[in-house]
Amino acid sequence: MLEMDFLDQDYWDYANEFFGLSEPIIEAFHLEIDRINRSPELQRLAWELHRRLYDSDESVQEMNARLLGMGPEEGMFAAVVYASGLPSLIDKYNSRGIPLHILKDTLSDLEIWMNHHRQKYGVWGLSELGWLVWHFRGGIFRLGRLQFLPNSYNEKVKVFRNRANGSVVALSDDGVKFSANGQKEDDHKWTSILEHDGDVVKGNKITPNGTVDREPMELSMKEWELVLEEGDRILEVHIPEGSKMTYELCKDSYRQAKEFAATYLPDQNIKAFTCTSWLLSPQLRQILPESSNIVKFQSDYYCTTLLPDDTQMFERVFGMKLDDLSNAPHDTSLRRALLDYVADGNSVRGGAGFILW
């Protein structure tokens, strides 16, 4: 499509056909464009950062640091710069034949993170720039309830599948340090091994709940095949805020993602879905019923890693990490169950896992 001047007010009415922003947010964009257009210096800066983000291959870390360094009260300036890439994003989708309704669904994240910024700082804007760059550079796609990001597997894990019955075993890579309880923590007590003589693989099994057995096991390569290892192409699964996350909706998203990969990523050789999230906490299976959508979501994943702290869980469940749990709201079954579990002296953590393709 033709390049559009994102500092023109008409651009934002057109862009909102894809963003679907509520009236107060689109009004904030119009006010910010007025402010930028009154300052030649801000105009030059907006165009400079637009070109660096969308017309070059340079890393975005420095640019994001510059935007965030302007302060949270300047979050609308960052929002304008990021949202200025819509025309090139549409071109990218069209060139690959990806339906634009997928683009609209994917960009629905913009309002979610602008609301987060307002809740945190009291003004409209964007501050989750490192995450949203995936959306505006065409790297992540929302398909149904879930989002999918093509990437390379980065776990120190090797996954084997039994040639006869399809059972799966994950082994830790060689040289990974673990605590006495088989978790990645600071009090390292032992180091994993992985030995392969061509016929037999010997290594430390990762149990499906994410802990690692200290006693090695052996797998015959006549009976087992390597199906996933570090560097393989995968689809990262991300769960956006919004509607209820039922098991049926998640299964439908996986189905859509497989069709999407076959059609639009045919050269990627995707090996698995992977997910890193508080939703994969093994502790949640202890405090929630089997009928819970979270427990059902977990049931498809082989957990390989436990996250070291509970920060993400409390941020997602309560909106923030709470210093004093005595005043925390008990208005949902999940909040009540989590607070009761922690009050009994237990700790919680997130996890990472995979579903083989």
C-alpha positions as CSV (number, residue, x, y, z in Angstrom):
1,M,0.0,0.0,0.0
2,L,1.1,3.6,-0.4
3,E,3.1,5.1,2.4
4,M,0.9,7.2,4.7
5,D,2.0,10.2,6.8
6,F,1.4,8.9,10.3
7,L,1.5,12.5,11.6
8,D,-1.7,13.3,9.6
9,Q,-4.8,13.0,11.7
10,D,-6.6,11.0,9.0
11,Y,-4.0,8.2,9.4
12,W,-5.3,7.4,12.8
13,D,-9.0,7.0,11.8
14,Y,-7.8,4.6,9.0
15,A,-5.4,2.8,11.4
16,N,-8.1,2.2,13.9
17,E,-9.9,0.0,11.5
18,F,-7.1,-2.5,12.3
19,F,-6.4,-1.5,16.0
20,G,-10.0,-1.4,17.1
21,L,-9.2,1.0,19.9
22,S,-11.8,2.4,22.2
23,E,-12.8,6.1,21.8
24,P,-10.7,7.5,24.7
25,I,-7.5,5.9,23.4
26,I,-8.0,7.0,19.8
27,E,-8.7,10.5,21.1
28,A,-5.4,10.3,23.0
29,F,-3.6,9.5,19.7
30,H,-5.2,12.6,18.1
31,L,-4.1,14.8,21.0
32,E,-0.6,13.4,20.8
33,I,-0.4,14.1,17.0
34,D,-1.4,17.7,17.6
35,R,1.3,18.0,20.2
36,I,4.0,16.5,17.9
37,N,3.0,18.7,15.0
38,R,3.4,21.8,17.1
39,S,7.1,20.9,17.6
40,P,9.5,20.6,14.7
41,E,11.9,18.8,17.0
42,L,9.3,16.2,18.0
43,Q,8.3,15.7,14.3
44,R,12.0,15.0,13.4
45,L,12.4,12.6,16.3
46,A,9.2,10.8,15.5
47,W,10.2,10.2,11.8
48,E,13.8,9.3,12.8
49,L,12.6,6.6,15.2
50,H,9.9,5.4,12.7
51,R,12.6,4.8,10.1
52,R,14.9,3.1,12.6
53,L,12.1,0.8,13.6
54,Y,10.6,0.0,10.2
55,D,13.1,0.9,7.5
56,S,16.3,-0.6,8.9
57,D,17.6,-3.9,10.3
58,E,19.2,-2.5,13.4
59,S,18.4,-3.8,16.9
60,V,15.5,-2.1,18.6
61,Q,17.0,-2.2,22.1
62,E,18.7,1.1,21.9
63,M,15.7,2.8,20.3
64,N,13.4,1.3,22.9
65,A,15.7,2.5,25.7
66,R,15.5,6.0,24.1
67,L,11.7,6.0,24.1
68,L,11.4,4.6,27.6
69,G,14.0,7.1,28.8
70,M,11.6,9.9,27.9
71,G,9.5,8.8,30.9
72,P,6.1,7.1,31.3
73,E,4.4,10.4,30.8
74,E,5.7,10.3,27.2
75,G,4.2,6.9,26.6
76,M,1.9,8.3,23.9
77,F,4.9,9.4,21.9
78,A,6.1,5.8,22.0
79,A,2.6,4.6,21.0
80,V,2.6,6.9,18.0
81,V,6.1,5.7,16.8
82,Y,5.1,2.0,17.2
83,A,1.7,2.3,15.6
84,S,3.2,4.3,12.6
85,G,4.3,1.0,11.1
86,L,0.9,-0.2,10.2
87,P,1.2,0.4,6.4
88,S,4.4,-1.7,6.2
89,L,2.9,-4.4,8.3
90,I,-0.1,-4.6,6.0
91,D,2.3,-4.9,3.1
92,K,4.1,-7.7,4.8
93,Y,0.9,-9.6,5.4
94,N,-0.3,-9.1,1.8
95,S,3.0,-10.2,0.4
96,R,2.8,-13.5,2.3
97,G,-0.9,-13.9,1.6
98,I,-1.9,-13.9,5.3
99,P,-5.5,-12.8,5.8
100,L,-5.8,-9.3,7.3
101,H,-8.3,-10.5,9.9
102,I,-5.4,-12.3,11.6
103,L,-3.6,-8.9,11.6
104,K,-6.6,-7.3,13.3
105,D,-6.8,-10.0,15.9
106,T,-3.1,-9.8,16.6
107,L,-3.1,-6.0,17.0
108,S,-5.9,-6.2,19.6
109,D,-2.9,-6.5,22.0
110,L,-2.3,-2.7,21.6
111,E,-5.3,-1.7,23.7
112,I,-4.5,-4.3,26.3
113,W,-1.0,-2.8,26.9
114,M,-2.1,0.8,26.6
115,N,-4.6,0.0,29.4
116,H,-1.8,-1.5,31.5
117,H,0.3,1.6,31.0
118,R,-2.7,3.8,32.2
119,Q,-3.3,1.6,35.2
120,K,0.4,1.8,36.2
121,Y,1.1,5.5,35.4
122,G,-2.3,7.2,35.2
123,V,-1.9,8.3,31.6
124,W,-2.4,6.6,28.2
125,G,0.7,5.3,26.5
126,L,2.9,2.3,25.8
127,S,5.8,0.9,27.8
128,E,5.9,-2.8,26.9
129,L,7.9,-2.0,23.8
130,G,10.1,-5.1,23.8
131,W,7.0,-7.3,23.6
132,L,5.0,-5.2,21.1
133,V,7.9,-5.1,18.6
134,W,6.9,-8.6,17.6
135,H,3.4,-7.5,16.7
136,F,4.4,-4.5,14.6
137,R,7.2,-6.3,12.8
138,G,5.0,-9.2,11.9
139,G,6.6,-11.8,14.1
140,I,3.7,-12.9,16.2
141,F,0.2,-14.0,15.2
142,R,-3.0,-14.4,17.1
143,L,-5.0,-17.4,16.0
144,G,-8.2,-17.8,18.0
145,R,-7.6,-17.5,21.7
146,L,-3.8,-17.9,21.7
147,Q,-0.8,-16.1,20.1
148,F,2.0,-17.9,18.3
149,L,5.6,-16.7,17.8
150,P,7.9,-18.7,15.4
151,N,11.2,-19.0,17.1
152,S,14.1,-21.3,17.9
153,Y,13.9,-23.6,20.9
154,N,16.3,-22.3,23.6
155,E,16.0,-24.9,26.4
156,K,19.0,-27.1,27.3
157,V,16.9,-30.1,26.7
158,K,16.8,-33.1,24.3
159,V,13.5,-34.8,23.8
160,F,13.2,-38.4,22.6
161,R,10.1,-40.3,21.4
162,N,9.7,-44.1,21.5
163,R,9.5,-45.5,18.0
164,A,7.0,-48.2,19.0
165,N,4.5,-46.6,21.4
166,G,5.1,-42.8,21.0
167,S,5.9,-42.2,24.6
168,V,8.1,-39.2,25.3
169,V,11.2,-38.6,27.5
170,A,13.1,-35.4,28.0
171,L,16.7,-35.4,29.1
172,S,18.7,-32.4,30.4
173,D,21.6,-31.3,28.2
174,D,25.1,-31.9,29.5
175,G,26.5,-29.5,32.1
176,V,23.4,-28.0,33.5
177,K,23.5,-27.2,37.3
178,F,20.8,-28.3,39.6
179,S,19.9,-28.1,43.3
180,A,19.4,-31.1,45.5
181,N,15.7,-31.2,44.6
182,G,16.4,-31.2,40.8
183,Q,15.6,-27.6,40.1
184,K,17.5,-24.7,38.6
185,E,18.3,-22.7,41.8
186,D,21.3,-20.9,43.2
187,D,22.3,-23.7,45.7
188,H,23.8,-25.9,43.0
189,K,24.6,-29.4,44.2
190,W,25.1,-31.4,41.1
191,T,25.6,-31.1,37.3
192,S,23.7,-33.1,34.6
193,I,25.4,-35.4,32.1
194,L,24.5,-36.4,28.6
195,E,26.5,-39.1,26.9
196,H,25.9,-40.5,23.4
197,D,28.0,-43.4,21.9
198,G,25.8,-43.7,18.8
199,D,23.8,-46.7,20.2
200,V,22.8,-45.5,23.7
201,V,22.0,-42.1,25.2
202,K,22.7,-41.7,28.9
203,G,21.3,-38.7,30.8
204,N,19.2,-37.2,33.5
205,K,15.5,-37.4,33.0
206,I,13.3,-34.3,33.3
207,T,10.1,-35.5,35.0
208,P,6.9,-34.1,33.5
209,N,6.6,-31.7,36.5
210,G,9.8,-30.0,35.6
211,T,12.3,-31.5,38.2
212,V,15.3,-33.5,37.1
213,D,16.3,-36.9,38.4
214,R,19.9,-37.1,39.7
215,E,20.3,-40.8,38.8
216,P,20.9,-41.0,35.0
217,M,18.9,-43.3,32.7
218,E,19.7,-44.9,29.4
219,L,17.8,-44.9,26.1
220,S,18.6,-47.3,23.2
221,M,18.6,-45.4,19.9
222,K,17.1,-48.5,18.3
223,E,14.0,-47.8,20.3
224,W,14.1,-44.0,20.6
225,E,14.5,-41.1,18.2
226,L,15.6,-37.5,18.9
227,V,12.6,-35.2,18.1
228,L,13.4,-31.9,19.7
229,E,16.6,-30.1,20.8
230,E,18.0,-26.6,21.3
231,G,17.9,-24.6,18.0
232,D,15.0,-26.5,16.5
233,R,12.2,-24.3,15.1
234,I,9.1,-24.1,17.4
235,L,6.0,-22.0,17.9
236,E,6.0,-20.1,21.2
237,V,2.6,-20.0,22.7
238,H,1.5,-16.8,24.4
239,I,-1.8,-16.2,26.2
240,P,-3.2,-12.7,25.8
241,E,-5.6,-11.2,28.3
242,G,-9.2,-11.2,27.4
243,S,-12.0,-13.7,27.1
244,K,-12.2,-16.9,29.1
245,M,-9.5,-19.4,28.2
246,T,-11.3,-22.7,27.8
247,Y,-9.6,-25.9,26.9
248,E,-11.7,-26.2,23.7
249,L,-10.6,-22.8,22.6
250,C,-7.0,-23.6,23.2
251,K,-7.2,-26.8,21.2
252,D,-8.8,-24.9,18.4
253,S,-6.0,-22.4,18.4
254,Y,-3.4,-25.2,18.2
255,R,-5.3,-26.6,15.2
256,Q,-5.4,-23.2,13.5
257,A,-1.6,-22.7,14.2
258,K,-0.8,-26.0,12.5
259,E,-2.8,-25.0,9.5
260,F,-1.2,-21.5,9.5
261,A,2.4,-23.0,9.7
262,A,1.7,-25.4,6.9
263,T,0.4,-22.6,4.7
264,Y,2.5,-19.6,5.6
265,L,5.7,-21.2,7.2
266,P,6.2,-24.2,5.0
267,D,10.0,-24.0,5.2
268,Q,10.2,-23.7,9.0
269,N,10.0,-27.4,9.9
270,I,8.2,-26.7,13.2
271,K,9.0,-29.3,15.8
272,A,6.8,-28.3,18.8
273,F,4.6,-25.8,20.6
274,T,6.4,-24.3,23.6
275,C,5.2,-22.2,26.4
276,T,6.8,-20.3,29.4
277,S,4.2,-19.1,31.8
278,W,2.8,-19.1,35.3
279,L,0.0,-21.2,33.9
280,L,2.4,-24.2,33.8
281,S,3.1,-24.1,37.6
282,P,2.9,-27.6,38.9
283,Q,1.6,-26.2,42.2
284,L,-1.6,-25.1,40.5
285,R,-2.5,-28.7,40.0
286,Q,-2.5,-29.1,43.8
287,I,-4.8,-26.2,44.5
288,L,-7.2,-26.3,41.6
289,P,-9.8,-28.9,40.6
290,E,-9.2,-31.1,37.6
291,S,-12.1,-29.4,35.9
292,S,-10.2,-26.1,35.9
293,N,-9.3,-24.6,32.5
294,I,-5.7,-24.0,33.8
295,V,-5.2,-27.6,34.8
296,K,-6.6,-28.7,31.5
297,F,-4.3,-26.3,29.7
298,Q,-1.3,-27.8,31.6
299,S,-2.3,-31.4,30.7
300,D,-1.1,-31.1,27.2
301,Y,2.4,-29.9,28.2
302,Y,5.5,-31.8,29.2
303,C,7.1,-29.4,31.8
304,T,10.9,-29.0,31.4
305,T,11.8,-26.0,33.6
306,L,10.4,-24.3,36.7
307,L,10.7,-20.6,36.9
308,P,12.6,-19.3,39.9
309,D,10.0,-17.0,41.4
310,D,6.4,-16.2,41.7
311,T,6.4,-12.6,40.3
312,Q,4.6,-13.4,37.1
313,M,1.9,-15.4,38.8
314,F,1.0,-12.7,41.2
315,E,1.1,-10.0,38.5
316,R,-1.3,-12.0,36.3
317,V,-3.6,-13.1,39.1
318,F,-3.7,-9.9,41.2
319,G,-2.4,-7.3,38.7
320,M,0.8,-6.7,40.7
321,K,3.3,-8.4,43.1
322,L,1.8,-7.9,46.6
323,D,3.9,-7.1,49.6
324,D,1.1,-7.7,52.0
325,L,-1.2,-10.6,51.2
326,S,-3.5,-10.0,54.1
327,N,-5.3,-7.3,52.1
328,A,-5.3,-9.2,48.8
329,P,-8.7,-9.6,47.2
330,H,-10.4,-13.0,47.6
331,D,-13.1,-12.5,44.9
332,T,-12.2,-15.4,42.6
333,S,-11.7,-19.1,43.2
334,L,-8.2,-18.9,41.8
335,R,-7.2,-16.0,44.1
336,R,-8.7,-17.7,47.2
337,A,-6.9,-21.0,46.4
338,L,-3.6,-19.3,45.7
339,L,-3.7,-17.2,48.9
340,D,-4.7,-20.2,51.1
341,Y,-1.9,-22.2,49.6
342,V,0.7,-19.5,50.3
343,A,-0.7,-18.8,53.7
344,D,0.0,-22.5,54.6
345,G,3.7,-21.8,54.0
346,N,3.9,-23.1,50.4
347,S,5.6,-21.3,47.5
348,V,4.6,-21.2,43.9
349,R,6.5,-20.7,40.6
350,G,5.8,-20.8,36.9
351,G,7.1,-23.3,34.4
352,A,8.1,-24.0,30.8
353,G,7.1,-26.9,28.6
354,F,6.4,-28.3,25.1
355,I,3.8,-30.1,23.1
356,L,5.4,-32.1,20.3
357,W,4.2,-31.2,16.8
